[in-house]
Amino acid sequence: MFENLQDKLDRAFKVLKGQGNITEINVAETMKEIRKALLDADVNYKTAKAFTDEVKEKALGQNVLTSISPGQLLTKIMNDELTELMGGSVDELSISANPTIILIAGLNGAGKTTFSGKLANFLKTQKNKKPLLVAGDVYRPAAIDQLQVLGGQIGVPVFADLQSKDPVGIALAGIAEAKKNGNNLVIIDTAGRLAIDEQMMNEIAEVKSATNPHEILFVVDAMTGQDAVNTAKAFNDRLDFTGVVLTKLDGDTRGGAALSIKSVVKKPIKFIGTGEKMEALDVFYPDRMASRILGMGDVVSLVERAQQQFDEKEAAELQKKIRKNKFDFNDFISQIQQIKKMGNMKDLMGMIPGVGKAIKDIEIDDNAFTPIESIIRSMTPYERENPDSINQSRRTRIANGSGTNITEVNKLIKQFEDMRKVMKQFSNPAAAAKMMRGMPKMPFGK
């Protein structure tokens, strides 16, 4: 995400590269490039100008220390100001009421129904809530079916009334159903509408008035840039929503909506959609997003995603198996499945500092694990549990069964064996220390 903006900001910072100090002239030139980069990213003009004026003022008021360059100092100022521009700090959902009522609003095609499912899944798995989804879109024929399918995937009940065309009545009946069944959270999916459609805008205002929701989340497609900001403003004037959800942010190379919405609408971005999977939903952290825009990575989010997928008890069992050299292909494929749940591979690698820029022109196929999984699934249960039993004839059979060739099978088994040796060494602190001591000294400073 934000690749185009990252490239343009990199070029802007090069104006200061090699400069010994910050002057009005070189800062003005850099700010001109940064403002152009922001406008190209479809950031609101007033927002871009106010932002660069603020950065310029801060930069000229700073003394460059001998230990850092003007470019590094400006990067720090930019990071701080981008964080502030996008909201400063994380804005959590208010979910203490029982039941908490969350109303979902937005345009046609913005991804409201998918987001409703993702939010239910997030609050169920991360916040231990017991949500109920309410199908309030009475106009789109497939909307109720879609919500029911999503509810089935994540194990969350869906309230729907196939006979009614009254969104207010359906919402109220859904809340009553939640109270009856002990659901402490109600997510009401509503019909997509256009800001200019007065009848539809009046209708959602009536749903808001009748249900008195604790949160109203406006869902908008990040890839529509400045249009997203203008639409959010029109909706906010009518609904006074509590937060914004940016969907399809993983496909947004510009970043205009993320950078403009808070300053224009004065409402926080609460969530971002980063893929199609039900787990592809992140709380919006302005400081982490600022770091990513500047190509500095986001290790904290990467670790959090890993923690969400890796079970502590399972990890402890796995560690025991590694110590006993019992790590097998069943464990290996289980780890692959957990990594895949973390999200888009290129997006994940972009969270590692320095890696995002290095891979920006490289296509990383999310199906890269498919041949590996095919090979492992072509093994018998005995072979998966006993990797050392896989002789040449078994390898030939596995290659034929997986649709790969013997070279690929041999390569995977060799890599697996090497990985198992390393894991075994590092599971034993004494052996790991000995191995590290045995490594040749690196010729630093020579």
N, C-alpha and C positions, 0 to 999 in steps of 0.2 A: 504494500500500500504506500501511497504518497511518493512513488519513485520519481515522477517528473519534478515534483517540488524539491525533493532531496538533491537532485542533479543541479537544479538552478541555484539553490542555496549554496551548494559546494562551489559553484562558479563565482558567486558573489563574494564568498569568503576569500577567494584567491586574490582579490584586490589588495587585501591586507597582508598576504603572505610575504614574508621577508621584510616587512616594514619594521622599523625599530621602535616606533611609537605611534600613538593614535593622534591624528590631527583632524581638524575640521574638514580638510580637503579629502583625505582618504576615507574618512567615515562617510562623508556625503556621497562619495562615489559608490561605496559599498551599499549604503541605504537605498540608493537609486536602483541598484541591481536587485536588492531584496524586495523592494516594493514591486518591481516588475515581476519577480518570481511569484509573489503573492497574488498579483492580479492575474497572471497566467494560470494560477491554480484556482481561479474563479472565486477569490476572496473578495468580499464586499469592499468597494473603493475606500469608503470612509474608515473602515476597520483597518485596511492595509496602511493608509496614511497615518492614522493615529498610532498604530503599532510601530511603524518605522521612526516616527517623530520621538516616541518614548524611548526606543532603543538608542537612537542617536544622542538624546539628552543624557541617558545613563552612561553611554560609552565615553562621551566627552568629559564627564564628571569623574572618570576613573583614572587612576595612575597605573601605568603598566609596570608590573613587578618584573624584576630581572629574571625570575624563574619561569615566566610565561610570556607568550608572544601576544601581540595585539589580536591576532586571529583567534587564539584560544580564549582571550578575555571576552571578545565579542560573542563567541559561541556560548560562553557561560551566561552572558546577559540575554542573548537570544533565547536560551533554554528557559531562563526565569520568566521572561516576558511572554513566550509562547504558552507556558504553563498557566500564567495569569489570564491570558487571552481566552483560553479554553475552560476557565472556571476556577483555577487555582488549586482546589482540592476536590477529592471525590465526594459526590453527593449521593448518599445511600437512600434506598427506598424506605418509606415509613410503613413498617409492616407489624406494628405492635398491637393494633386493634384486633378484636376477634368477633366476626371475621373482618379481615382487611379487604377492602374493595378496590380493585385496580381497573380503571377504564382505559381501553386501548383505542386510539383514534388515529386517522391518517388517510392518505390518498389511496386511490385504486392502484394496485400493483406495487405498493411500497413494502409489502411483506408483513402486514399486521397479523394475519392468522398464523403464519409460521413463527413470528416473534412470540405470539401468545403461548404457543406450545413450548418454545424455548424457555420463556420466562417461568412457566409452570414447572418445567424440568429443573431449572436453576434453583428455584425457591424450595422445591421438594428435596433435591439432593444436597444443596449447599446450606440451606437455612432450616431444614427439617420441618417444613410447612406441609400442610395437607390441603393442596389446592383443588378447586373445582373450576373447570373451564365452562364458560357460558357462550353458546353460539348465538350471537346477537345480529349477525349479518343475514337479513331476511331477503336480500336482493340477489346476491351472487349464487347461482344454482349449486355450485360445488363447495361453497364455503362451509356448510355444516358437515358434509362428508369429509372434507379436508381436516377439520378440527377433530372429528371423531377418530380419524386415522392417526393423527398426531397424538391424541390422548391415549390411544391404544398402545402406541410405540413407547410412551414414557410411563404408562401405568397411572394415568390421571383421569378421573371421571369427567364426562362432558354432559352438560345439561343442554338439551335442545327441545324446541317445540315445533314440530314440522307443520302443524296446522295454523300457527299464528303468524301474522305479518306485523305484529306490534312490538317493536324493539324495547319500548319501555316496559311493557307487560312481561316480556321474556326476561329482561334483566332483573326485575323484581322477583319473579318466580324462581330464577336461578339463585338469588340471594337467600330466599326462603328455603330452597332445597339444601343449600350449604349449611344453614343453621340446623336444619333437621338432621343432617347426616354427620355433623361434627367437622365440616370442612372449615378451617380457620383462615382461608384465603380464597377470594373469588376474583377471577380474571375474566372480564367481559370483552369479548371480541366484537367489534362493531363493523358496519358496512363501510367500504371505501367511499370517499366522497370528494368532490372538487370544492375548493375554497369558494368558488363563485356560485355553487349550487345552494341557493338560499333555503330551499325546503329541507335538504339533507343536513345543512348546518343547524337549522332550527331543531331538527329531530335529535341530533346528538346532544344539543344543549338541553333538551327535555330529558334525555337519559341521564345526563349529569345531574340535573335538578332532582330527579326522582330517586336516584341511587346514592347521592351525596358521597362520591368516592373519596378515598384517602389519597389516591394517586391517580393522575390522568397522564398517560404517556402518549406523546405524539410520535408516531413512527414515520420515518422519511428515508427515502433512498439517497444515500450519501453521494452516489454517482451523478445525481442531478445538480450538484453544486449550488450555484446561487439561486436557482429555482427552488431548491429545498429550503433555503433560508427565507425567501419571500413567502412561500407557502406556510412555513412554520409561524411566521409573523401574523398572517391572516387567520390561521387557526387559533393562535394564542389570544388574539383580540376578542374572539368569541368564547373560547373555552377556558382561558386562563389555566393552561395545563401546568403540571408540576415538573415535567422533564421531557427530554427528547431522546429518542432511540434512533441511531444511525444504522441502517441495514446496508449490506453489501459493501462494507468498508474495505473488505479484502480486495475488492476490484477497483477501488478509488485511487488512481495514481496522482490525482491533483490535491485533494484535501480541503477544497474551498468551504464545504459545509461544516466540517469539523472545526475549522478555524474561525468561521464567521458567526455561527448560530448564537453562541453565548453572548457576544457583544451586541448583536442586533436584537435578539428576542429577550435577552435578560433571563433566560431559563437554562438550567444546566443540562448537559448531555449525561444521561444516566447509564445507558448501555450502548454497546456497539455489536453488530452482527458481523462475524468474520468467516462465514461459510454456511453451507447448507445443512450440516449435521445438527442434531438437536443440542449437542454440547457446544456448538460454535457461537457462544454468547459470552461477552466479557463485560464486567463492570468498567465504566470509563474512568480512567485515571489520567487527569490532564498532564501531570508531571511525566508519567511513563510515555504518553503519546508524544510529548515535546521531545523527549530523548530519541524516540524512533524517527521523528521527522528530521532530526539533525544527524541521523545515521549513527547514534550512540547506543543503539540496542535497547533491550528491555528484559534484563535477566530476571527481575522479580516476577514478571508475568509468566515467563517461561517456567520458572520453578513452581509457581502456583498451579499452572496447568498440569504439571507433572504430579504434584501432590494430590490433585483432584482425581487422577486416574489410578495412582498406585496405592493399593491397600497396604496398611502397615503390617497387618498380620501376615498377609501374603508375602510381603517383602522380607519379614523375619524368617519365614519358612524357606524362602529362596536363598537367603544368606546361609542357612544351615546346609542346604544342598550343595552350594558352591564350595563350602569348607570341606565337605566330604567328597568333592569332585563328582557329584551326582546330578549336576546341571544337565538337562537333556533337551531334546528337540521340542517336547511339550512345553517346557518352560520358555524356550526360545520363541515359539510362536505366540505364546501368551504375552510376552514382552512386546512383540511386534503389534499385537492387537491393541495394547494399551497406548503405545506410541501413536498409532493411527487415530485413536480417539482424541488425541490432543489437538488435532486440527491440521490445516494445510501445511505441508512440509516446508514450502518456501517461506511462508509466514513465520513458522517456528524458527527456522534458521536465521531469519531476519532479526529475531530478538537477541541474537548473540552479537555483542559489540564487534563492529568491524566486518562482520560476515555479510550483512545486508547489501553493502555496496559491492562486495566482491562477487555476489551471485545475481546482481540485478538483471544481467543480460542472459542468464542461464535458465533454461526451462527445467523445472524439477517436477517430474511426473509423480502425482500422488499414488499411481499404481506401481511404483517402483518395487514395492514389496510383493506384488502378485506372483512373480516367478518363484520367489523363495517359499511363499506359502504353498504354491502348487507342488513343489518338490517335497516339502515336509509332509503334506497331506497324502502324498503318494507312498509314503512309508507305512509299514504295518505298525500297529501299536507297540509291538515288541521292539522294532527298530527305533522308534521314537524314544522309547525308554532306555534303550541300550545302543547308543551311537557307535560304540566300538564294534558292534556286530555287523556293521554295514560293509561287507566285502565287495569285490568287483562285480560279481554276478548280481548282487542286490542293487548295486548302483546302476547297472544297466537296466534292470527292471524299473527302478524309480524314475530314471530318465525317460523311458518309454511311457510310463504312466502319467508323468507330469507334463508331457508335451515339450520337454526341454532336451538338452543333449548331455552326454556323459561329462563333457568338459565343465558345464555349468554345475552339475551335481558334485563333481570332484572339488570344484572351487568353493562351493558352499560348505562342504564338509571340512575342507582344509581351514577355511575362515572360522568355522565353528570350533574346531579343535584348538586353533591359536587363541581364540577368545576365551575358551574354557581354561587354558593354561594361565593366561594373564589374570583372569578372575580368581583362580585358585591361589595364585601368588599374593594378590592384593587382599584376599580375605584373611591372610595370616600376617599380622602387623610385623612380626619379627622377620619373616621371609621377605616382605615388601621392603623393609628397611635395608636388608642385606642386598636386595636387588638394586635399590637406588644407590647404595654405596659403591656397588660394582660398576655403575655406569661411568663412562669416561668423563672427565671434567670438561665443561664447555669453556672455550677460550675467550671468556668475556674480558673486555678491557685490554686485550693484547693487539 
